[in-house]
Amino acid sequence: MDVGGLSDPYVKITVYSSDNKRLKKKKTTVKKNTLNPYFNESFSFEIPFEQIQKVSVTITVNDYDRMGKNEAIGKLTLGCHASGSELRHWSDMLASPRRPIAQWHTLMQGED
């Protein structure tokens, strides 16, 4: 939360290779003055078929600050570096290409 009790959240989606090299990244728009943002945005990443099982996708929710540094609120990782429900979700997505597979996830503690 900012000083006024609200936040200006946005989401950053980053694709990493199996050796943790950043391949691609995209961001949503900033949702101003809210603690309950709704992001109805979609993103596409072109990943060659032979690499799809060797990548991971990190989804980070950040608080945008006009002055100072943006703060990470929380994040989750899907893909080859994931475990538990995040890995199951990734496996479900790979089993049904080009079909949306929706699932709720709990954000882990944010990091800069």
Backbone as numpy.savetxt, mean C-alpha at the origin, in Angstrom:
# Nx Ny Nz CAx CAy CAz Cx Cy Cz
-2.70 12.17 13.92 -3.52 13.36 13.92 -2.66 14.60 13.92
-3.16 15.62 13.28 -2.50 16.91 13.30 -2.94 17.65 14.57
-2.41 18.85 14.76 -2.73 19.65 15.93 -4.24 19.86 16.05
-4.95 20.03 14.93 -6.39 20.26 14.96 -7.21 19.00 15.21
-6.58 17.85 15.39 -7.31 16.61 15.67 -7.69 15.81 14.44
-7.32 16.29 13.26 -7.63 15.58 12.03 -6.33 15.17 11.33
-6.46 14.59 10.16 -5.31 14.12 9.41 -5.54 14.40 7.93
-4.47 14.38 7.16 -4.53 14.54 5.70 -3.89 13.30 5.07
-4.59 12.16 5.11 -3.97 10.91 4.67 -3.93 10.73 3.15
-2.94 9.98 2.72 -2.83 9.50 1.34 -2.16 8.14 1.41
-2.23 7.39 0.31 -1.66 6.05 0.27 -0.58 6.00 -0.81
0.54 5.37 -0.46 1.62 5.15 -1.42 1.74 3.65 -1.65
1.72 3.24 -2.92 1.85 1.84 -3.30 3.20 1.67 -3.98
4.02 0.77 -3.45 5.36 0.57 -3.98 5.55 -0.90 -4.32
6.08 -1.17 -5.51 6.38 -2.54 -5.94 7.88 -2.77 -5.79
8.24 -3.87 -5.11 9.64 -4.22 -4.88 9.97 -5.56 -5.52
11.21 -5.71 -5.95 11.70 -7.00 -6.44 12.01 -7.89 -5.25
12.33 -9.16 -5.50 12.62 -10.10 -4.41 13.86 -9.69 -3.61
14.75 -8.89 -4.21 15.92 -8.42 -3.48 15.70 -7.02 -2.88
14.43 -6.63 -2.70 14.02 -5.38 -2.08 14.40 -4.12 -2.86
14.59 -4.24 -4.15 14.86 -3.08 -4.99 13.51 -2.49 -5.43
13.34 -1.18 -5.24 12.08 -0.53 -5.63 11.97 -0.50 -7.14
10.87 -1.05 -7.67 10.66 -1.10 -9.11 9.73 0.01 -9.59
8.62 0.24 -8.85 7.62 1.22 -9.27 6.91 1.74 -8.05
6.36 2.97 -8.15 5.54 3.49 -7.06 4.49 4.45 -7.60
3.38 4.53 -6.86 2.28 5.44 -7.21 1.65 5.92 -5.92
0.94 7.06 -5.99 0.29 7.63 -4.81 -1.15 8.00 -5.13
-1.99 7.95 -4.11 -3.36 8.43 -4.24 -3.37 9.95 -4.02
-4.54 10.52 -4.17 -4.72 11.93 -3.80 -4.75 12.02 -2.27
-4.50 13.21 -1.75 -4.56 13.46 -0.32 -6.02 13.75 0.05
-6.51 13.09 1.08 -7.86 13.34 1.60 -7.71 14.28 2.80
-8.13 15.50 2.63 -7.89 16.53 3.65 -8.86 16.45 4.83
-8.31 16.73 6.01 -9.08 16.89 7.26 -10.02 15.73 7.58
-9.49 14.52 7.61 -10.33 13.37 7.95 -9.53 12.30 8.68
-10.22 11.60 9.57 -9.64 10.42 10.21 -10.22 9.14 9.62
-11.17 9.29 8.69 -11.82 8.15 8.05 -11.83 8.33 6.54
-10.67 8.26 5.92 -10.62 8.49 4.47 -11.18 7.31 3.69
-11.67 7.61 2.51 -12.14 6.58 1.58 -11.41 6.81 0.26
-10.64 5.84 -0.16 -9.88 5.95 -1.41 -10.53 5.06 -2.45
-11.20 5.65 -3.40 -11.83 4.89 -4.47 -11.00 5.09 -5.74
-9.76 4.64 -5.67 -8.82 4.81 -6.77 -8.23 3.45 -7.12
-7.91 3.26 -8.37 -7.27 2.00 -8.78 -5.97 2.31 -9.50
-5.04 1.38 -9.40 -3.73 1.52 -10.02 -3.38 0.23 -10.74
-2.67 0.35 -11.84 -2.20 -0.82 -12.58 -0.69 -0.76 -12.68
-0.07 -1.91 -12.50 1.37 -2.04 -12.66 1.62 -3.16 -13.67
2.45 -2.91 -14.63 2.83 -3.94 -15.61 4.00 -4.74 -15.05
3.73 -5.97 -14.68 4.76 -6.86 -14.15 4.82 -8.08 -15.07
6.00 -8.38 -15.63 6.10 -9.57 -16.49 5.68 -10.83 -15.73
5.01 -11.73 -16.44 4.49 -12.96 -15.84 5.57 -13.73 -15.08
6.77 -13.81 -15.63 7.83 -14.59 -14.99 8.35 -13.94 -13.71
8.00 -12.67 -13.46 8.45 -11.97 -12.25 7.37 -11.85 -11.18
6.12 -12.13 -11.52 5.00 -11.83 -10.62 5.12 -12.54 -9.27
5.70 -13.72 -9.22 5.84 -14.42 -7.94 7.09 -13.97 -7.18
7.87 -13.07 -7.78 9.10 -12.61 -7.14 9.02 -11.15 -6.70
7.82 -10.57 -6.69 7.67 -9.18 -6.28 6.79 -9.09 -5.04
6.88 -7.95 -4.39 5.98 -7.66 -3.28 5.46 -6.23 -3.46
4.31 -5.97 -2.89 3.67 -4.67 -2.97 3.48 -4.17 -1.55
4.06 -3.01 -1.26 3.89 -2.40 0.06 2.91 -1.25 -0.07
1.92 -1.24 0.80 0.89 -0.21 0.82 1.08 0.56 2.12
1.42 1.84 2.00 1.70 2.67 3.17 0.70 3.81 3.23
0.07 3.98 4.40 -0.82 5.11 4.63 -0.01 6.18 5.34
0.03 7.37 4.75 0.82 8.48 5.29 -0.07 9.66 5.62
0.40 10.50 6.55 -0.26 11.76 6.87 0.54 12.86 6.20
-0.09 13.55 5.26 0.56 14.63 4.52 0.72 15.85 5.42
1.91 16.42 5.45 2.16 17.67 6.17 2.73 18.69 5.20
2.06 19.83 5.14 2.52 20.91 4.27 3.88 21.43 4.74
4.02 21.52 6.06 5.28 21.97 6.65 5.84 20.81 7.45
7.08 20.49 7.22 7.67 19.37 7.93 7.62 18.10 7.09
7.73 16.98 7.77 7.84 15.69 7.09 6.53 14.92 7.16
6.16 14.26 6.05 4.99 13.39 6.04 5.26 12.21 6.97
4.26 11.82 7.76 4.43 10.73 8.71 3.72 9.47 8.24
4.38 8.33 8.38 3.75 7.05 8.06 2.79 6.68 9.19
1.54 6.37 8.85 0.53 5.96 9.83 0.60 4.45 10.02
0.72 3.72 8.92 0.80 2.27 8.99 1.01 1.71 7.60
1.35 0.42 7.54 1.59 -0.19 6.24 1.32 -1.69 6.29
1.26 -2.28 5.09 1.18 -3.72 4.96 1.88 -4.12 3.67
2.30 -5.37 3.62 3.00 -5.89 2.46 2.30 -7.14 1.96
2.08 -7.17 0.65 1.54 -8.35 -0.03 2.62 -8.86 -0.97
2.69 -10.16 -1.19 3.64 -10.69 -2.16 4.67 -11.60 -1.53
5.84 -11.68 -2.18 6.85 -12.66 -1.78 7.44 -12.39 -0.40
7.34 -11.16 0.12 7.86 -10.84 1.45 6.76 -10.87 2.51
5.57 -11.33 2.16 4.43 -11.33 3.08 4.32 -12.66 3.81
3.49 -12.66 4.84 3.17 -13.90 5.56 1.72 -13.80 6.04
1.18 -14.89 6.54 -0.16 -14.90 7.10 -1.24 -14.54 6.10
-2.20 -13.71 6.53 -3.34 -13.37 5.68 -2.90 -12.55 4.46
-1.82 -11.79 4.58 -1.33 -11.02 3.44 -0.80 -11.94 2.34
-0.11 -13.01 2.72 0.39 -13.97 1.74 -0.76 -14.76 1.12
-1.77 -15.12 1.93 -2.94 -15.81 1.39 -3.69 -14.93 0.39
-3.82 -13.64 0.71 -4.48 -12.71 -0.20 -3.70 -12.64 -1.52
-2.39 -12.56 -1.45 -1.55 -12.51 -2.65 -1.74 -13.78 -3.48
-1.76 -14.92 -2.82 -1.94 -16.20 -3.52 -3.31 -16.26 -4.20
-4.34 -15.75 -3.52 -5.68 -15.70 -4.11 -5.69 -14.81 -5.35
-4.99 -13.68 -5.29 -4.93 -12.77 -6.44 -4.20 -13.42 -7.62
-3.11 -14.13 -7.34 -2.37 -14.80 -8.41 -3.20 -15.92 -9.04
-4.05 -16.56 -8.23 -4.88 -17.65 -8.73 -6.03 -17.14 -9.60
-6.37 -15.86 -9.48 -7.48 -15.29 -10.25 -7.04 -13.99 -10.92
-6.17 -14.08 -11.92 -5.66 -12.85 -12.55 -6.77 -12.01 -13.17
-6.58 -10.71 -13.13 -7.50 -9.72 -13.71 -8.88 -9.71 -13.05
-8.97 -10.29 -11.85 -10.21 -10.27 -11.08 -9.93 -9.62 -9.73
-10.74 -8.65 -9.31 -10.48 -8.04 -8.00 -10.74 -9.04 -6.87
-9.83 -9.11 -5.93 -9.97 -9.96 -4.75 -9.86 -9.03 -3.54
-10.99 -8.69 -2.96 -11.02 -7.73 -1.85 -10.83 -8.43 -0.52
-10.10 -7.77 0.38 -9.90 -8.30 1.72 -9.45 -7.17 2.63
-9.93 -7.15 3.86 -9.50 -6.18 4.86 -8.18 -6.66 5.46
-7.30 -5.70 5.76 -6.03 -6.00 6.44 -5.81 -4.98 7.55
-5.11 -5.40 8.57 -4.72 -4.50 9.64 -3.37 -3.89 9.30
-3.27 -2.56 9.44 -2.00 -1.89 9.18 -1.03 -2.19 10.31
0.23 -2.39 9.94 1.30 -2.56 10.91 1.84 -1.17 11.23
2.59 -1.05 12.31 3.15 0.24 12.71 3.89 0.90 11.55
3.65 2.17 11.32 4.28 2.90 10.24 5.75 3.16 10.48
6.50 3.25 9.40 7.92 3.59 9.44 8.20 4.63 8.39
9.21 5.42 8.59 9.58 6.42 7.58 10.43 5.81 6.51
